């Protein structure tokens, strides 16, 4: 039932891989700046060649990730976790070469953990906890120290020097200790600012991606529930069409016999009423035949491409057959695409006619209704307005989600099926009360893509 959710989930996983690519680029950029500042700015004696080798390795890994995103192969959660583990190992090597756990930027181990907890299931987060904790513990015992900035006291063997020389040496070491403390504080400050920026940007964006995915899942569940209701209504409609066929046939025969028994020249009033009954019977038979055709094979003209203006004229013409006395104000806005094409689905025609019928029922006869249409290259917007009492609160809340029983003894199925039809065709429908009087139903439908030459503009 929810098989169409998988592509959306795959898009979300591929988006996570894209975020990892962006984050790794940012990390490489920051590492280059820190190495340059430490080696050439602060004159620290670091294993420069090894550090640049790690940076180049991360750059090569990111080039592979960029090429990977260009392929159509599905991205798995295991692949995402492997990418994050690769970043953790690179961070561990960098910290090993720059003092290990004594390095003030060891906080960076928290970032892969946060990203894993957001992108992947809980089990992967615990695996990342074990990995980062183990590497952090190993860096306490195994690392390349930073002898040029580590604080230390003078060697006691130097006490044999003169008092003044020893004091000068002690003062120099004190200055060294102060420089180390300042450098350490700067590293902690930089770590806080950097991590706060990442949390405010990347983590928030990842959380937004998850919210979008959850919203898509909720919409998919709602669509599935609505489809189940539509299938149930379709089954009931087919059953009703079958059960009503025989009574309608009997009524048609009896009405025809009555028409013959009571000729128009002797019983003009009764004859006129019999003609009305026969017209209504014919209308019911046509509706049942359409239901049967929809349940089986769709007619040849259903789903064909047609000019939008012609299609709108056909819809209005079909509607006027049964609503002769209702005044309609038909408005078409000027457009730069006079020959726009739409896919003429029979279900769409019934949906529009249903909305027009509802508007006609809600509007006083002398007021009439409005039909407004405008379009561009991609979509058409149709607004149907009545001049009645407007939508009730219950209709605004539940319209399109479930059948709503109207005050005029209707079953409330028509509007529910109309919403399902519009959504199935890739359109949108919304309803609201007008600022002055009456209510408005606004429908947006996609148009068939056509090529417009430059001479048309």
Beta strands, then each sheet from edge to edge (+ up, - down):
strand 1: 304-307
strand 2: 328-332
strand 3: 341-344
strand 4: 369-375
strand 5: 379-385
strand 6: 428-433
strand 7: 439-446
sheet 1: 1+ 3-
sheet 2: 2+ 4+ 5- 7+ 6-
end
